[in-house]
């Protein structure tokens, strides 16, 4: 007897159930909750280390300031004079810059201008150089400085 039969589904499954999909998405979200903060913390530490390296004694910005001093006999009054001739005629005659490639060398990893004092209040006889750090505010605990602190 030939009676119409219903097509039977193949024994192998062809898709995922909604419950299985939700379970996988939930697990991925849980993993992301642990991984993303760890990566963000690594990024923040890397930026702090970049800022410390830039203003440290062998950092590119410090080296540029010291080279300016070797050529002119004085520290630059402002960091912009690492890129352009100083307004003081005597210093401008001795200037052999630019001492850095572009303005981005004057900014910290958070895109704030490095702070500078040619007449060091913390580094007597030298200059003070610092970054406001991640919060972008001067005088807070996250500032990165080129002088010794109690922290």
N, CA, C and O atoms as a GROMACS GRO file, in nm:
protein
  604
    1UNK      N    1   0.082  -0.115   0.000
    1UNK     CA    2   0.000   0.000   0.000
    1UNK      C    3   0.088   0.124   0.000
    1UNK      O    4   0.178   0.140   0.082
    2UNK      N    5   0.059   0.207  -0.091
    2UNK     CA    6   0.135   0.331  -0.102
    2UNK      C    7   0.052   0.446  -0.047
    2UNK      O    8  -0.034   0.500  -0.115
    3UNK      N    9   0.080   0.480   0.073
    3UNK     CA   10   0.011   0.597   0.131
    3UNK      C   11   0.111   0.709   0.141
    3UNK      O   12   0.231   0.688   0.164
    4UNK      N   13   0.060   0.830   0.124
    4UNK     CA   14   0.152   0.943   0.136
    4UNK      C   15   0.212   0.946   0.277
    4UNK      O   16   0.143   0.934   0.378
    5UNK      N   17   0.338   0.962   0.279
    5UNK     CA   18   0.406   0.970   0.410
    5UNK      C   19   0.460   1.111   0.429
    5UNK      O   20   0.492   1.184   0.334
    6UNK      N   21   0.470   1.144   0.550
    6UNK     CA   22   0.529   1.274   0.581
    6UNK      C   23   0.679   1.262   0.570
    6UNK      O   24   0.739   1.161   0.605
    7UNK      N   25   0.736   1.367   0.519
    7UNK     CA   26   0.881   1.366   0.512
    7UNK      C   27   0.936   1.368   0.654
    7UNK      O   28   0.898   1.451   0.738
    8UNK      N   29   1.021   1.278   0.677
    8UNK     CA   30   1.083   1.275   0.809
    8UNK      C   31   1.208   1.361   0.808
    8UNK      O   32   1.282   1.365   0.710
    9UNK      N   33   1.229   1.428   0.918
    9UNK     CA   34   1.347   1.511   0.931
    9UNK      C   35   1.468   1.419   0.940
    9UNK      O   36   1.464   1.314   1.004
   10UNK      N   37   1.575   1.464   0.875
   10UNK     CA   38   1.697   1.384   0.880
   10UNK      C   39   1.742   1.372   1.025
   10UNK      O   40   1.711   1.457   1.108
   11UNK      N   41   1.812   1.267   1.053
   11UNK     CA   42   1.851   1.244   1.191
   11UNK      C   43   1.946   1.351   1.244
   11UNK      O   44   1.951   1.373   1.365
   12UNK      N   45   2.024   1.420   1.156
   12UNK     CA   46   2.114   1.527   1.200
   12UNK      C   47   2.038   1.656   1.219
   12UNK      O   48   1.941   1.684   1.147
   13UNK      N   49   2.081   1.736   1.316
   13UNK     CA   50   2.014   1.864   1.340
   13UNK      C   51   2.062   1.967   1.241
   13UNK      O   52   2.178   1.963   1.199
   14UNK      N   53   1.978   2.057   1.203
   14UNK     CA   54   2.013   2.156   1.102
   14UNK      C   55   2.027   2.296   1.155
   14UNK      O   56   2.061   2.386   1.078
   15UNK      N   57   2.005   2.322   1.280
   15UNK     CA   58   2.014   2.457   1.333
   15UNK      C   59   2.022   2.456   1.484
   15UNK      O   60   2.025   2.350   1.547
   16UNK      N   61   2.027   2.575   1.540
   16UNK     CA   62   2.034   2.589   1.683
   16UNK      C   63   1.901   2.638   1.735
   16UNK      O   64   1.829   2.711   1.666
   17UNK      N   65   1.868   2.598   1.854
   17UNK     CA   66   1.744   2.647   1.914
   17UNK      C   67   1.770   2.786   1.972
   17UNK      O   68   1.884   2.825   1.994
   18UNK      N   69   1.665   2.856   1.996
   18UNK     CA   70   1.676   2.989   2.055
   18UNK      C   71   1.746   2.982   2.190
   18UNK      O   72   1.825   3.071   2.223
   19UNK      N   73   1.718   2.881   2.267
   19UNK     CA   74   1.780   2.865   2.397
   19UNK      C   75   1.932   2.848   2.384
   19UNK      O   76   2.007   2.906   2.462
   20UNK      N   77   1.976   2.771   2.288
   20UNK     CA   78   2.120   2.752   2.268
   20UNK      C   79   2.188   2.882   2.226
   20UNK      O   80   2.298   2.913   2.273
   21UNK      N   81   2.125   2.956   2.140
   21UNK     CA   82   2.181   3.085   2.096
   21UNK      C   83   2.190   3.182   2.213
   21UNK      O   84   2.292   3.249   2.230
   22UNK      N   85   2.085   3.189   2.293
   22UNK     CA   86   2.087   3.278   2.409
   22UNK      C   87   2.194   3.238   2.510
   22UNK      O   88   2.257   3.323   2.571
   23UNK      N   89   2.214   3.109   2.526
   23UNK     CA   90   2.318   3.060   2.616
   23UNK      C   91   2.457   3.102   2.569
   23UNK      O   92   2.539   3.147   2.650
   24UNK      N   93   2.485   3.089   2.442
   24UNK     CA   94   2.615   3.128   2.387
   24UNK      C   95   2.635   3.278   2.398
   24UNK      O   96   2.742   3.324   2.438
   25UNK      N   97   2.532   3.356   2.365
   25UNK     CA   98   2.543   3.503   2.375
   25UNK      C   99   2.566   3.543   2.520
   25UNK      O  100   2.645   3.634   2.547
   26UNK      N  101   2.501   3.478   2.613
   26UNK     CA  102   2.520   3.507   2.755
   26UNK      C  103   2.662   3.478   2.801
   26UNK      O  104   2.721   3.555   2.876
   27UNK      N  105   2.716   3.365   2.757
   27UNK     CA  106   2.854   3.331   2.792
   27UNK      C  107   2.953   3.430   2.733
   27UNK      O  108   3.050   3.468   2.800
   28UNK      N  109   2.930   3.472   2.609
   28UNK     CA  110   3.018   3.572   2.548
   28UNK      C  111   3.012   3.705   2.622
   28UNK      O  112   3.114   3.771   2.641
   29UNK      N  113   2.893   3.744   2.664
   29UNK     CA  114   2.878   3.868   2.740
   29UNK      C  115   2.950   3.858   2.874
   29UNK      O  116   3.012   3.955   2.919
   30UNK      N  117   2.943   3.742   2.937
   30UNK     CA  118   3.011   3.722   3.064
   30UNK      C  119   3.162   3.729   3.047
   30UNK      O  120   3.231   3.790   3.128
   31UNK      N  121   3.214   3.669   2.942
   31UNK     CA  122   3.357   3.677   2.913
   31UNK      C  123   3.399   3.820   2.885
   31UNK      O  124   3.503   3.865   2.934
   32UNK      N  125   3.319   3.893   2.808
   32UNK     CA  126   3.351   4.032   2.775
   32UNK      C  127   3.353   4.118   2.901
   32UNK      O  128   3.432   4.212   2.911
   33UNK      N  129   3.268   4.085   2.997
   33UNK     CA  130   3.264   4.162   3.122
   33UNK      C  131   3.395   4.151   3.199
   33UNK      O  132   3.431   4.241   3.275
   34UNK      N  133   3.467   4.042   3.180
   34UNK     CA  134   3.596   4.025   3.247
   34UNK      C  135   3.712   4.075   3.162
   34UNK      O  136   3.809   4.129   3.216
   35UNK      N  137   3.705   4.059   3.032
   35UNK     CA  138   3.817   4.089   2.943
   35UNK      C  139   3.829   4.239   2.914
   35UNK      O  140   3.939   4.293   2.919
   36UNK      N  141   3.719   4.306   2.885
   36UNK     CA  142   3.723   4.447   2.847
   36UNK      C  143   3.785   4.536   2.955
   36UNK      O  144   3.870   4.618   2.923
   37UNK      N  145   3.746   4.523   3.082
   37UNK     CA  146   3.812   4.606   3.184
   37UNK      C  147   3.962   4.579   3.195
   37UNK      O  148   4.040   4.671   3.219
   38UNK      N  149   4.002   4.454   3.179
   38UNK     CA  150   4.145   4.422   3.186
   38UNK      C  151   4.220   4.489   3.072
   38UNK      O  152   4.330   4.541   3.092
   39UNK      N  153   4.163   4.488   2.953
   39UNK     CA  154   4.228   4.553   2.839
   39UNK      C  155   4.232   4.704   2.857
   39UNK      O  156   4.331   4.768   2.821
   40UNK      N  157   4.127   4.762   2.911
   40UNK     CA  158   4.123   4.906   2.936
   40UNK      C  159   4.229   4.946   3.038
   40UNK      O  160   4.295   5.048   3.022
   41UNK      N  161   4.244   4.866   3.142
   41UNK     CA  162   4.345   4.896   3.243
   41UNK      C  163   4.485   4.889   3.182
   41UNK      O  164   4.571   4.971   3.215
   42UNK      N  165   4.508   4.793   3.094
   42UNK     CA  166   4.637   4.782   3.027
   42UNK      C  167   4.663   4.906   2.942
   42UNK      O  168   4.775   4.958   2.941
   43UNK      N  169   4.561   4.952   2.873
   43UNK     CA  170   4.575   5.072   2.788
   43UNK      C  171   4.609   5.194   2.872
   43UNK      O  172   4.694   5.274   2.833
   44UNK      N  173   4.544   5.209   2.986
   44UNK     CA  174   4.572   5.322   3.075
   44UNK      C  175   4.714   5.317   3.128
   44UNK      O  176   4.783   5.419   3.133
   45UNK      N  177   4.760   5.198   3.167
   45UNK     CA  178   4.898   5.184   3.217
   45UNK      C  179   4.998   5.216   3.106
   45UNK      O  180   5.102   5.277   3.131
   46UNK      N  181   4.967   5.173   2.985
   46UNK     CA  182   5.057   5.200   2.872
   46UNK      C  183   5.070   5.350   2.848
   46UNK      O  184   5.179   5.399   2.820
   47UNK      N  185   4.959   5.424   2.857
   47UNK     CA  186   4.963   5.568   2.837
   47UNK      C  187   5.045   5.637   2.946
   47UNK      O  188   5.120   5.731   2.918
   48UNK      N  189   5.030   5.592   3.070
   48UNK     CA  190   5.109   5.648   3.180
   48UNK      C  191   5.258   5.624   3.153
   48UNK      O  192   5.340   5.713   3.171
   49UNK      N  193   5.290   5.502   3.111
   49UNK     CA  194   5.431   5.471   3.082
   49UNK      C  195   5.485   5.553   2.966
   49UNK      O  196   5.601   5.594   2.968
   50UNK      N  197   5.403   5.578   2.864
   50UNK     CA  198   5.446   5.663   2.752
   50UNK      C  199   5.476   5.805   2.799
   50UNK      O  200   5.576   5.865   2.759
   51UNK      N  201   5.389   5.859   2.883
   51UNK     CA  202   5.410   5.994   2.934
   51UNK      C  203   5.537   6.001   3.020
   51UNK      O  204   5.616   6.094   3.008
   52UNK      N  205   5.557   5.901   3.105
   52UNK     CA  206   5.679   5.897   3.187
   52UNK      C  207   5.803   5.890   3.099
   52UNK      O  208   5.903   5.956   3.126
   53UNK      N  209   5.795   5.810   2.995
   53UNK     CA  210   5.910   5.795   2.905
   53UNK      C  211   5.940   5.926   2.832
   53UNK      O  212   6.056   5.961   2.813
   54UNK      N  213   5.837   5.998   2.790
   54UNK     CA  214   5.856   6.121   2.714
   54UNK      C  215   5.926   6.229   2.796
   54UNK      O  216   6.008   6.304   2.744
   55UNK      N  217   5.892   6.238   2.925
   55UNK     CA  218   5.947   6.346   3.007
   55UNK      C  219   6.063   6.301   3.094
   55UNK      O  220   6.123   6.383   3.164
   56UNK      N  221   6.096   6.173   3.092
   56UNK     CA  222   6.208   6.122   3.169
   56UNK      C  223   6.339   6.178   3.117
   56UNK      O  224   6.341   6.239   3.010
   57UNK      N  225   6.448   6.157   3.188
   57UNK     CA  226   6.577   6.216   3.149
   57UNK      C  227   6.624   6.177   3.009
   57UNK      O  228   6.695   6.254   2.944
   58UNK      N  229   6.587   6.060   2.964
   58UNK     CA  230   6.627   6.017   2.829
   58UNK      C  231   6.512   6.020   2.730
   58UNK      O  232   6.524   5.968   2.619
   59UNK      N  233   6.400   6.079   2.769
   59UNK     CA  234   6.283   6.086   2.682
   59UNK      C  235   6.301   6.185   2.569
   59UNK      O  236   6.384   6.276   2.578
   60UNK      N  237   6.224   6.170   2.464
   60UNK     CA  238   6.239   6.257   2.348
   60UNK      C  239   6.215   6.406   2.377
   60UNK      O  240   6.287   6.491   2.324
   61UNK      N  241   6.118   6.437   2.459
   61UNK     CA  242   6.092   6.578   2.489
   61UNK      C  243   6.204   6.636   2.575
   61UNK      O  244   6.249   6.748   2.552
   62UNK      N  245   6.248   6.562   2.673
   62UNK     CA  246   6.359   6.608   2.758
   62UNK      C  247   6.486   6.625   2.676
   62UNK      O  248   6.560   6.722   2.694
   63UNK      N  249   6.512   6.531   2.587
   63UNK     CA  250   6.630   6.540   2.502
   63UNK      C  251   6.625   6.664   2.413
   63UNK      O  252   6.726   6.731   2.393
   64UNK      N  253   6.506   6.694   2.360
   64UNK     CA  254   6.491   6.814   2.276
   64UNK      C  255   6.516   6.941   2.355
   64UNK      O  256   6.582   7.033   2.306
   65UNK      N  257   6.465   6.946   2.477
   65UNK     CA  258   6.487   7.064   2.563
   65UNK      C  259   6.635   7.080   2.593
   65UNK      O  260   6.689   7.190   2.588
   66UNK      N  261   6.701   6.969   2.624
   66UNK     CA  262   6.844   6.975   2.656
   66UNK      C  263   6.928   7.013   2.534
   66UNK      O  264   7.027   7.085   2.548
   67UNK      N  265   6.890   6.966   2.417
   67UNK     CA  266   6.961   7.004   2.295
   67UNK      C  267   6.944   7.153   2.266
   67UNK      O  268   7.039   7.220   2.225
   68UNK      N  269   6.825   7.205   2.287
   68UNK     CA  270   6.800   7.349   2.274
   68UNK      C  271   6.896   7.425   2.364
   68UNK      O  272   6.957   7.523   2.323
   69UNK      N  273   6.910   7.378   2.489
   69UNK     CA  274   6.998   7.446   2.584
   69UNK      C  275   7.144   7.438   2.540
   69UNK      O  276   7.218   7.536   2.553
   70UNK      N  277   7.187   7.323   2.487
   70UNK     CA  278   7.325   7.309   2.441
   70UNK      C  279   7.352   7.409   2.328
   70UNK      O  280   7.459   7.470   2.325
   71UNK      N  281   7.257   7.426   2.237
   71UNK     CA  282   7.276   7.515   2.123
   71UNK      C  283   7.264   7.663   2.158
   71UNK      O  284   7.336   7.746   2.101
   72UNK      N  285   7.175   7.696   2.250
   72UNK     CA  286   7.147   7.837   2.276
   72UNK      C  287   7.204   7.887   2.409
   72UNK      O  288   7.219   8.008   2.428
   73UNK      N  289   7.236   7.796   2.499
   73UNK     CA  290   7.288   7.836   2.630
   73UNK      C  291   7.180   7.856   2.735
   73UNK      O  292   7.211   7.881   2.852
   74UNK      N  293   7.054   7.847   2.695
   74UNK     CA  294   6.943   7.864   2.790
   74UNK      C  295   6.835   7.760   2.758
   74UNK      O  296   6.829   7.706   2.648
   75UNK      N  297   6.751   7.734   2.858
   75UNK     CA  298   6.635   7.649   2.833
   75UNK      C  299   6.531   7.731   2.759
   75UNK      O  300   6.523   7.852   2.778
   76UNK      N  301   6.450   7.668   2.674
   76UNK     CA  302   6.346   7.746   2.605
   76UNK      C  303   6.247   7.804   2.705
   76UNK      O  304   6.210   7.738   2.803
   77UNK      N  305   6.204   7.926   2.682
   77UNK     CA  306   6.105   7.988   2.771
   77UNK      C  307   5.970   7.916   2.759
   77UNK      O  308   5.895   7.907   2.856
   78UNK      N  309   5.940   7.866   2.639
   78UNK     CA  310   5.815   7.794   2.614
   78UNK      C  311   5.847   7.674   2.525
   78UNK      O  312   5.943   7.676   2.448
   79UNK      N  313   5.766   7.569   2.538
   79UNK     CA  314   5.791   7.449   2.458
   79UNK      C  315   5.774   7.475   2.308
   79UNK      O  316   5.833   7.403   2.226
   80UNK      N  317   5.695   7.573   2.271
   80UNK     CA  318   5.675   7.602   2.128
   80UNK      C  319   5.806   7.640   2.059
   80UNK      O  320   5.818   7.627   1.937
   81UNK      N  321   5.904   7.686   2.138
   81UNK     CA  322   6.032   7.724   2.079
   81UNK      C  323   6.118   7.603   2.039
   81UNK      O  324   6.226   7.618   1.982
   82UNK      N  325   6.070   7.486   2.068
   82UNK     CA  326   6.135   7.367   2.015
   82UNK      C  327   6.099   7.348   1.868
   82UNK      O  328   6.169   7.279   1.794
   83UNK      N  329   5.989   7.411   1.826
   83UNK     CA  330   5.942   7.403   1.687
   83UNK      C  331   5.971   7.530   1.607
   83UNK      O  332   5.997   7.523   1.487
   84UNK      N  333   5.966   7.643   1.673
   84UNK     CA  334   5.984   7.770   1.602
   84UNK      C  335   6.090   7.855   1.672
   84UNK      O  336   6.117   7.838   1.790
   85UNK      N  337   6.147   7.947   1.596
   85UNK     CA  338   6.252   8.033   1.653
   85UNK      C  339   6.197   8.116   1.767
   85UNK      O  340   6.085   8.167   1.759
   86UNK      N  341   6.276   8.130   1.872
   86UNK     CA  342   6.233   8.213   1.985
   86UNK      C  343   6.222   8.360   1.945
   86UNK      O  344   6.283   8.404   1.848
   87UNK      N  345   6.144   8.434   2.021
   87UNK     CA  346   6.126   8.576   1.993
   87UNK      C  347   6.248   8.658   2.038
   87UNK      O  348   6.271   8.768   1.986
   88UNK      N  349   6.324   8.608   2.131
   88UNK     CA  350   6.446   8.676   2.178
   88UNK      C  351   6.553   8.668   2.069
   88UNK      O  352   6.593   8.558   2.030
   89UNK      N  353   6.601   8.782   2.020
   89UNK     CA  354   6.696   8.786   1.908
   89UNK      C  355   6.826   8.712   1.939
   89UNK      O  356   6.878   8.641   1.853
   90UNK      N  357   6.877   8.728   2.060
   90UNK     CA  358   7.004   8.663   2.096
   90UNK      C  359   6.991   8.510   2.091
   90UNK      O  360   7.079   8.442   2.038
   91UNK      N  361   6.883   8.458   2.146
   91UNK     CA  362   6.860   8.313   2.145
   91UNK      C  363   6.827   8.266   2.003
   91UNK      O  364   6.871   8.158   1.962
   92UNK      N  365   6.752   8.346   1.929
   92UNK     CA  366   6.713   8.308   1.792
   92UNK      C  367   6.835   8.292   1.702
   92UNK      O  368   6.834   8.208   1.611
   93UNK      N  369   6.940   8.370   1.724
   93UNK     CA  370   7.062   8.359   1.642
   93UNK      C  371   7.129   8.223   1.660
   93UNK      O  372   7.190   8.171   1.567
   94UNK      N  373   7.118   8.167   1.779
   94UNK     CA  374   7.185   8.040   1.811
   94UNK      C  375   7.095   7.918   1.788
   94UNK      O  376   7.140   7.804   1.795
   95UNK      N  377   6.969   7.944   1.760
   95UNK     CA  378   6.869   7.837   1.745
   95UNK      C  379   6.899   7.758   1.617
   95UNK      O  380   6.914   7.818   1.511
   96UNK      N  381   6.906   7.627   1.627
   96UNK     CA  382   6.932   7.542   1.510
   96UNK      C  383   6.822   7.438   1.489
   96UNK      O  384   6.846   7.333   1.431
   97UNK      N  385   6.704   7.469   1.537
   97UNK     CA  386   6.591   7.375   1.532
   97UNK      C  387   6.527   7.365   1.396
   97UNK      O  388   6.581   7.418   1.299
   98UNK      N  389   6.418   7.300   1.388
   98UNK     CA  390   6.335   7.256   1.500
   98UNK      C  391   6.396   7.136   1.572
   98UNK      O  392   6.470   7.057   1.514
   99UNK      N  393   6.363   7.125   1.699
   99UNK     CA  394   6.418   7.020   1.784
   99UNK      C  395   6.323   6.902   1.800
   99UNK      O  396   6.363   6.797   1.853
  100UNK      N  397   6.200   6.917   1.755
  100UNK     CA  398   6.105   6.806   1.749
  100UNK      C  399   6.037   6.811   1.613
  100UNK      O  400   6.036   6.915   1.547
  101UNK      N  401   5.980   6.700   1.571
  101UNK     CA  402   5.924   6.690   1.437
  101UNK      C  403   5.797   6.773   1.417
  101UNK      O  404   5.784   6.844   1.318
  102UNK      N  405   5.703   6.765   1.512
  102UNK     CA  406   5.576   6.837   1.496
  102UNK      C  407   5.512   6.861   1.632
  102UNK      O  408   5.564   6.819   1.736
  103UNK      N  409   5.401   6.929   1.631
  103UNK     CA  410   5.333   6.968   1.755
  103UNK      C  411   5.287   6.850   1.838
  103UNK      O  412   5.270   6.863   1.959
  104UNK      N  413   5.266   6.734   1.776
  104UNK     CA  414   5.220   6.619   1.853
  104UNK      C  415   5.325   6.577   1.957
  104UNK      O  416   5.290   6.514   2.057
  105UNK      N  417   5.451   6.612   1.935
  105UNK     CA  418   5.555   6.584   2.034
  105UNK      C  419   5.542   6.667   2.160
  105UNK      O  420   5.608   6.639   2.260
  106UNK      N  421   5.458   6.768   2.155
  106UNK     CA  422   5.436   6.855   2.272
  106UNK      C  423   5.313   6.814   2.351
  106UNK      O  424   5.275   6.880   2.448
  107UNK      N  425   5.249   6.702   2.309
  107UNK     CA  426   5.126   6.657   2.375
  107UNK      C  427   5.146   6.521   2.440
  107UNK      O  428   5.222   6.437   2.391
  108UNK      N  429   5.078   6.502   2.551
  108UNK     CA  430   5.086   6.374   2.622
  108UNK      C  431   4.992   6.272   2.556
  108UNK      O  432   4.919   6.307   2.463
  109UNK      N  433   4.991   6.149   2.602
  109UNK     CA  434   4.906   6.046   2.540
  109UNK      C  435   4.756   6.073   2.549
  109UNK      O  436   4.679   6.010   2.478
  110UNK      N  437   4.715   6.165   2.635
  110UNK     CA  438   4.573   6.201   2.647
  110UNK      C  439   4.542   6.325   2.564
  110UNK      O  440   4.434   6.383   2.577
  111UNK      N  441   4.635   6.366   2.481
  111UNK     CA  442   4.622   6.479   2.390
  111UNK      C  443   4.616   6.615   2.462
  111UNK      O  444   4.559   6.711   2.409
  112UNK      N  445   4.673   6.621   2.581
  112UNK     CA  446   4.688   6.749   2.653
  112UNK      C  447   4.831   6.797   2.630
  112UNK      O  448   4.923   6.716   2.616
  113UNK      N  449   4.849   6.926   2.627
  113UNK     CA  450   4.984   6.980   2.613
  113UNK      C  451   5.066   6.948   2.738
  113UNK      O  452   5.016   6.959   2.850
  114UNK      N  453   5.191   6.907   2.719
  114UNK     CA  454   5.279   6.891   2.833
  114UNK      C  455   5.296   7.028   2.897
  114UNK      O  456   5.297   7.130   2.829
  115UNK      N  457   5.310   7.029   3.029
  115UNK     CA  458   5.328   7.152   3.103
  115UNK      C  459   5.478   7.172   3.127
  115UNK      O  460   5.553   7.075   3.142
  116UNK      N  461   5.521   7.297   3.130
  116UNK     CA  462   5.664   7.325   3.132
  116UNK      C  463   5.691   7.454   3.207
  116UNK      O  464   5.618   7.552   3.193
  117UNK      N  465   5.797   7.452   3.286
  117UNK     CA  466   5.843   7.573   3.352
  117UNK      C  467   5.995   7.577   3.333
  117UNK      O  468   6.067   7.494   3.388
  118UNK      N  469   6.042   7.674   3.256
  118UNK     CA  470   6.185   7.686   3.224
  118UNK      C  471   6.268   7.715   3.347
  118UNK      O  472   6.388   7.686   3.349
  119UNK      N  473   6.208   7.772   3.449
  119UNK     CA  474   6.279   7.808   3.572
  119UNK      C  475   6.229   7.714   3.681
  119UNK      O  476   6.145   7.750   3.763
  120UNK      N  477   6.282   7.594   3.681
  120UNK     CA  478   6.233   7.486   3.766
  120UNK      C  479   6.210   7.522   3.911
  120UNK      O  480   6.302   7.567   3.980
  121UNK      N  481   6.088   7.504   3.955
  121UNK     CA  482   6.056   7.522   4.097
  121UNK      C  483   6.086   7.393   4.174
  121UNK      O  484   6.115   7.397   4.293
  122UNK      N  485   6.077   7.279   4.106
  122UNK     CA  486   6.101   7.149   4.169
  122UNK      C  487   6.240   7.095   4.136
  122UNK      O  488   6.300   7.024   4.216
  123UNK      N  489   6.290   7.129   4.019
  123UNK     CA  490   6.423   7.089   3.974
  123UNK      C  491   6.511   7.214   3.970
  123UNK      O  492   6.520   7.281   3.867
  124UNK      N  493   6.573   7.244   4.080
  124UNK     CA  494   6.651   7.367   4.090
  124UNK      C  495   6.763   7.370   3.985
  124UNK      O  496   6.838   7.274   3.970
  125UNK      N  497   6.772   7.482   3.915
  125UNK     CA  498   6.874   7.500   3.813
  125UNK      C  499   6.842   7.431   3.682
  125UNK      O  500   6.920   7.437   3.587
  126UNK      N  501   6.729   7.365   3.676
  126UNK     CA  502   6.686   7.298   3.553
  126UNK      C  503   6.544   7.343   3.521
  126UNK      O  504   6.507   7.457   3.551
  127UNK      N  505   6.467   7.256   3.462
  127UNK     CA  506   6.330   7.287   3.422
  127UNK      C  507   6.236   7.184   3.482
  127UNK      O  508   6.277   7.073   3.516
  128UNK      N  509   6.110   7.222   3.495
  128UNK     CA  510   6.004   7.129   3.537
  128UNK      C  511   5.922   7.094   3.413
  128UNK      O  512   5.888   7.181   3.333
  129UNK      N  513   5.891   6.967   3.400
  129UNK     CA  514   5.813   6.918   3.287
  129UNK      C  515   5.714   6.817   3.342
  129UNK      O  516   5.753   6.727   3.417
  130UNK      N  517   5.585   6.829   3.306
  130UNK     CA  518   5.486   6.738   3.359
  130UNK      C  519   5.365   6.725   3.269
  130UNK      O  520   5.340   6.807   3.180
  131UNK      N  521   5.290   6.619   3.295
  131UNK     CA  522   5.163   6.592   3.227
  131UNK      C  523   5.053   6.596   3.332
  131UNK      O  524   5.075   6.559   3.447
  132UNK      N  525   4.936   6.640   3.294
  132UNK     CA  526   4.823   6.642   3.386
  132UNK      C  527   4.769   6.502   3.410
  132UNK      O  528   4.685   6.481   3.498
  133UNK      N  529   4.815   6.406   3.333
  133UNK     CA  530   4.772   6.268   3.351
  133UNK      C  531   4.633   6.243   3.294
  133UNK      O  532   4.578   6.328   3.224
  134UNK      N  533   4.577   6.126   3.324
  134UNK     CA  534   4.450   6.085   3.265
  134UNK      C  535   4.333   6.180   3.292
  134UNK      O  536   4.245   6.196   3.208
  135UNK      N  537   4.331   6.244   3.410
  135UNK     CA  538   4.216   6.329   3.442
  135UNK      C  539   4.223   6.467   3.377
  135UNK      O  540   4.124   6.540   3.376
  136UNK      N  541   4.338   6.504   3.323
  136UNK     CA  542   4.350   6.633   3.255
  136UNK      C  543   4.348   6.753   3.348
  136UNK      O  544   4.326   6.866   3.303
  137UNK      N  545   4.370   6.731   3.477
  137UNK     CA  546   4.367   6.840   3.576
  137UNK      C  547   4.502   6.852   3.643
  137UNK      O  548   4.564   6.752   3.680
  138UNK      N  549   4.548   6.974   3.659
  138UNK     CA  550   4.677   7.000   3.720
  138UNK      C  551   4.668   6.987   3.872
  138UNK      O  552   4.568   7.025   3.933
  139UNK      N  553   4.774   6.934   3.932
  139UNK     CA  554   4.783   6.928   4.077
  139UNK      C  555   4.711   6.811   4.141
  139UNK      O  556   4.692   6.810   4.263
  140UNK      N  557   4.672   6.711   4.062
  140UNK     CA  558   4.604   6.594   4.119
  140UNK      C  559   4.703   6.477   4.130
  140UNK      O  560   4.814   6.484   4.078
  141UNK      N  561   4.662   6.371   4.197
  141UNK     CA  562   4.750   6.258   4.224
  141UNK      C  563   4.796   6.184   4.099
  141UNK      O  564   4.897   6.114   4.103
  142UNK      N  565   4.725   6.199   3.989
  142UNK     CA  566   4.765   6.125   3.869
  142UNK      C  567   4.860   6.203   3.778
  142UNK      O  568   4.893   6.156   3.669
  143UNK      N  569   4.903   6.320   3.820
  143UNK     CA  570   4.999   6.398   3.740
  143UNK      C  571   5.130   6.318   3.726
  143UNK      O  572   5.170   6.247   3.818
  144UNK      N  573   5.193   6.331   3.612
  144UNK     CA  574   5.320   6.262   3.584
  144UNK      C  575   5.424   6.372   3.571
  144UNK      O  576   5.413   6.459   3.485
  145UNK      N  577   5.526   6.367   3.655
  145UNK     CA  578   5.620   6.478   3.669
  145UNK      C  579   5.765   6.432   3.650
  145UNK      O  580   5.796   6.313   3.663
  146UNK      N  581   5.853   6.528   3.619
  146UNK     CA  582   5.995   6.494   3.603
  146UNK      C  583   6.077   6.528   3.728
  146UNK      O  584   6.198   6.544   3.719
  147UNK      N  585   6.014   6.538   3.841
  147UNK     CA  586   6.084   6.562   3.966
  147UNK      C  587   6.042   6.456   4.068
  147UNK      O  588   5.942   6.387   4.051
  148UNK      N  589   6.121   6.446   4.173
  148UNK     CA  590   6.093   6.347   4.276
  148UNK      C  591   5.974   6.391   4.360
  148UNK      O  592   5.961   6.508   4.398
  149UNK      N  593   5.887   6.295   4.387
  149UNK     CA  594   5.769   6.323   4.469
  149UNK      C  595   5.768   6.226   4.587
  149UNK      O  596   5.846   6.130   4.591
  150UNK      N  597   5.680   6.251   4.683
  150UNK     CA  598   5.667   6.163   4.800
  150UNK      C  599   5.583   6.041   4.771
  150UNK      O  600   5.572   5.950   4.854
  151UNK      N  601   5.521   6.036   4.651
  151UNK     CA  602   5.432   5.924   4.619
  151UNK      C  603   5.509   5.799   4.595
  151UNK      O  604   5.450   5.695   4.567
   0.00000   0.00000   0.00000
